[in-house]
């Protein structure tokens, strides 16, 4: 059986799409991935990657690249098409008319996410959000299944879809497993890994490092595409305590986590964050370091429920600073929380469990 994953937005090495989903599916299915990055065709991990060209603008991506993806998808003549971007929903309907099995993968609650787009004025964002909610419901109710990245998003789609299942972004077992290390020899460093944006709380994080009683430094991994945010944080007093790494590959990320005492994931309380399950939260747990996370009910259940970190008000730099100081000055607490995180990942928050759910869904759809 042949399956094709389609994305016009994500990179070919996207963690959810490539490292987890398509690489897993390639064990049992003839699997292809359609991307729009201009890097050419290639075969990696038994996945055939087809490039339909790199868009020159957001408008170009949404119209011309979308058309290219649809045309290429038809030539591959797959049994299942797995779509990862809301802007590709029109393609989903066209593929259904061709008699194909079509799945939509909701990485985010897009109608809520639109409300946080800095390039849209509030009124326009609200109108687009309302339209997308209606359009999403119209299209997805006609598809064979919807996969959601969190149980909350899954519950939303379950109200109007034939099949709705959550496939969570849990880490691969062993990928970030901690090496043997002497915690007493670690420098006082705290990790932040991922996209660096205003709504992910980077300003409050940098401010926290100017309020510390300890001498901790921030290992900052990732890139910031918001020029204004970059200008603001680079001028803050706390920036003097930042070790800036930029974008790193997976092995390099593991190395940074192994020399850090804890990991930060303090997203601000915007609509799409409250019920989110950030990938980095579980990766910190997998790496055996405590999580300092936002104090939302779902996050508290995961972090405090497994005693693998501390929850703080993400808008309060002083609370963030206090949590950092607590873990830096009490290494025994940090070590125990790190062990608790590993245990929770090994038992319930890992990709092996989600992979089995994904295989089962595909087999059920093909059986039908």
ABEGO torsion letter per residue (X at the ends): XBBBBBBAABBAABAAAAAAAAAAAAAABBBBBBBBAGAEBBBBGGBBBBBAEBBABAAAAAAAAAAAAAAAAAAAGBABBBBABAAAAAAAAAAAAAGBBBBBBBABBAAAAAAABAABBAAAAAAAAAAAAAAAAAAAAABABBBBABAAAAAAAAAABABBBBBBBBBBBGAABBBBBBAAABBBBBBBBEBBBAAAGAAAAAAAAAABABABBBBBBEBBABAAAAAAAAABAAAAABBBAEBBBAAAAAAAAAABABBBBBBBBBAAAAABBBAAAAAAAAAGBBBBBBABAAAAAAAAAAGAEBBBBAABAAAAAAAAAAAAABAAAAAAAAAAAAAAAAAABBAAAAAAAAAAAAAAAAAX
